[in-house]
Amino acid sequence: MNATVYLVGAGPGDPDLLTRKALRLLQCADVVLHDDLVSPEILQLVRSGALTQNVGKRCGQKRITQQQIHARMIDAARQGKIVIRLQGGDPLLYGRAGEEMDALRNAGIQFEIVPGITAAFAAAASAKIPLTDRRLASKVIFHTAHHCKEDVPADFGSAISSDSTLAIYMPGHDYARLQNQLLASGVDPETPCLLISRAMRPGESFHATVVGKLSLAPRVSAPSILLVGLLAKPPHRADAAIAFSRIEANQSYSALENMTMQCASVLGDGPAPSPTIRNSGRGC
Ligand SMILES: C[S@@+](CC[C@H](N)C(=O)[O-])C[C@H]1O[C@@H](n2cnc3c(N)ncnc32)[C@H](O)[C@@H]1O
């Protein structure tokens, strides 16, 4: 007897951002095979009694091979179990969904995809910046900073133009290398960029700078994502002061250097923190 395997997106980590369908499936699953990035809060929603296993494969830390993951999904489905392959964000972006779907097809197992909110959308939403804006950016490009397998550096090539917003997944911590790659691809050094760590998770933080000074960015906690482009700067609006607990602003994009903003708890129910704004110029 075959059951369906569900490739489910868990979103950025906040359980409120799961789809209703993802939640329903988690509550009736028999087997849940999940990645490292799936938050503990989401794993708590899995039906008690389900077999839950971390099959994450962060760079250099392989717990289980991809072939073994395929075999586990297929075996459990053949036993008639409801199998969920749970991935952070959206399962179709920077995961192994392509290989997993091939394996399921080859084994004659039916499967379904349940989308999730990808990190770029979560990060942009948290920072309150649009990824496109008809005045400034008409393209969004998803990119990865490197290929995990052989640590091959990214080639941003000619894909980037000034009307693009670039969402760089897995930026790593070698910001100097990333800066050089972006500059070598023709990106203007004054282009804003926003490093968002743990978007929509506890400990979320933001660091705004420009491409030419990316190498000076502080090492932030994983997972993090880098947004690059004219829109990738802190919002001008007054709510920026409320949304971030510390803002150091100055006169130009260059003044965004070393501007680290810790996200305040304004999304919760508590009182908004009083922002500390050190503005040595006319603001950004
Ligand atoms: C293997 S990729 C998986 C991406 C995922 N499928 C998605 O759609 O978001 C993992 C990378 O996604 C990014 N990421 C995932 N969750 C994130 C979060 N909450 N905040 C910032 N970046 C995140 C990081 O760049 C991380 O290294």
PDBQT file of the ligand as one rigid body, heavy atoms in Angstrom, charges set to zero:
ROOT
HETATM    1  C1  LIG A 301      19.708  25.380   2.355  1.00  0.00    +0.000 C 
HETATM    2  S1  LIG A 301      19.049  26.993   2.231  1.00  0.00    +0.000 S 
HETATM    3  C2  LIG A 301      17.340  26.622   2.363  1.00  0.00    +0.000 C 
HETATM    4  C3  LIG A 301      16.466  27.768   1.949  1.00  0.00    +0.000 C 
HETATM    5  C4  LIG A 301      15.002  27.501   2.219  1.00  0.00    +0.000 C 
HETATM    6  N1  LIG A 301      14.521  26.403   1.433  1.00  0.00    +0.000 N 
HETATM    7  C5  LIG A 301      14.153  28.748   1.976  1.00  0.00    +0.000 C 
HETATM    8  O1  LIG A 301      13.330  28.730   1.064  1.00  0.00    +0.000 OA
HETATM    9  O2  LIG A 301      14.320  29.717   2.717  1.00  0.00    +0.000 OA
HETATM   10  C6  LIG A 301      19.416  27.629   3.817  1.00  0.00    +0.000 C 
HETATM   11  C7  LIG A 301      19.656  29.133   3.772  1.00  0.00    +0.000 C 
HETATM   12  O3  LIG A 301      18.411  29.823   3.769  1.00  0.00    +0.000 OA
HETATM   13  C8  LIG A 301      18.579  31.046   4.450  1.00  0.00    +0.000 C 
HETATM   14  N2  LIG A 301      17.641  31.099   5.585  1.00  0.00    +0.000 N 
HETATM   15  C9  LIG A 301      16.780  30.153   5.957  1.00  0.00    +0.000 A 
HETATM   16  N3  LIG A 301      16.034  30.561   7.011  1.00  0.00    +0.000 NA
HETATM   17  C10 LIG A 301      16.454  31.810   7.302  1.00  0.00    +0.000 A 
HETATM   18  C11 LIG A 301      16.083  32.779   8.278  1.00  0.00    +0.000 A 
HETATM   19  N4  LIG A 301      15.108  32.540   9.172  1.00  0.00    +0.000 N 
HETATM   20  N5  LIG A 301      16.729  33.962   8.292  1.00  0.00    +0.000 NA
HETATM   21  C12 LIG A 301      17.700  34.242   7.396  1.00  0.00    +0.000 A 
HETATM   22  N6  LIG A 301      18.089  33.357   6.439  1.00  0.00    +0.000 NA
HETATM   23  C13 LIG A 301      17.476  32.168   6.395  1.00  0.00    +0.000 A 
HETATM   24  C14 LIG A 301      20.013  31.113   4.915  1.00  0.00    +0.000 C 
HETATM   25  O4  LIG A 301      20.766  31.778   3.913  1.00  0.00    +0.000 OA
HETATM   26  C15 LIG A 301      20.365  29.657   4.987  1.00  0.00    +0.000 C 
HETATM   27  O5  LIG A 301      21.766  29.461   4.912  1.00  0.00    +0.000 OA
ENDROOT
TORSDOF 0
